[in-house]
Amino acid sequence: MSTDRALAERLWWSDDAMSVIARAALTPLSAIYGLAMGLRGQLYDAGVFRTNALALPALAVGNLSVGGTGKTPVAAWAASQLAARGAKPAIVLRGYGEDEPLVHRTLNPDVPVLTDPDRVIGAAKAAALGATVVVLDDAFQHRAAARVADLVLVSADQWPRHWRLLPAGPMREPLSALRRARVVMVTRKAASMETAQAVSRALAAAAPGVPVAIAHLAPDDARDANGIHHALASLSGRRLFAITSIADPRAFAAQLAQAGISAQLNAFADHHDFSEAQVSRLAREAALVGGAICTLKDHVKLAPLWPREGPPLLYVTQRVDVQSGSEAVESALAAVLAARTPSTQPARSAESHGHRLPSSD
């Protein structure tokens, strides 16, 4: 694991003496941050800070933490669901890191993907391209942009024993912020359904009246550079060199372990920008193990730099499987569709209500 990733993991999650001391030293800063976020929220609620109407109805997909909840796969899934119901979605995101736009374009090649820190401008660009709705990726805290519904994700794999705000912890907002959501979705990768249900009960207590859904981000087939599928079961018993630059690398490693794959984990910071020399080194190390495996989010960055003579580089896609609370998720999607202007709504469209889509990490 890279130094920066290891330091963040240790500070936020470890119980060793140094981490406990560091968190204690940062707690006053977390208190100040929490007060500032609370005041900001009150000013938006009071109308002092302006919320701007968008050119299109929007579904915002976000979270309360720095990352690791499955935001990109769920946002891509939401866009596909809106398209299946007759809409013409676009995805608008801040564009932090080159990987997320590439992942979205890979998963939904027919959906426009626009990067703009100003979601209002991004939505206007989407409307100019012919979109009828937008999915705002990572916009729960971006309250300057109006939205029809907020779908807020909380990871069961990273559920903390103590809810610590930045910088002492990875949380952007307190749990009470979930009261702004239309739906809260507990995502689980390697975590059990029982763990997800326990998290769901805690969230329902923190935000009474807000429905809570559970979605499994389940690993699908591994794919090679030629796009050929390899069932994970066929890789059981193998030892592979796992490369990640995602927010929750341990969940990915746990998924591989559940599939019977022994992964030598090499985790870098989220959105890490790999250099050609670094990728060459990783390929040499992977050759000693027998092959490499990563997520789609990593593959879009690694593949262009991967040596032609290097060992196989497999990547794992995932599917979004809504296991409970699907009615609340359907209601949120329906609200976005209903908010379209009459001129952009098709006279009649076939609806698809599936809940599965290959996705990124």
Buried (B, 14 or more C-beta within 10 A) or exposed (E): BEEEBEBBBBBBBBEEEEBEEBBEEBBEEBEEBBEEBBEBBEEBEEEEEEBEEBBBBBBBBBBBBBBBBBBBBBBBBBBBBBBBBBBBBBBBBBBEBEBBBBBBBBBBEEBBBBBBEBBBBBBBBBBEEEBBBBBBBBBBBBBBBBBBBBBBBBBBBBBEEEBBBBBBBBBBBBBEBBEBBBBBBBBBBBBEEEBBBBBBEBBBEBBEEBBBBBBBBBBBBBBEBEEEEBEBEEBEEBEBBBBBBBBBBBBBBBBBEEBEBBBBBBBBBBBBEBEEEBBBEBBEBBBEBEBBBBBBBBBBBBBEBBBEEBBBBBBBBBBBBBBBBBEBBBBBBBBBBEBBEEEBBEEEEEEEEEBBBBBBB
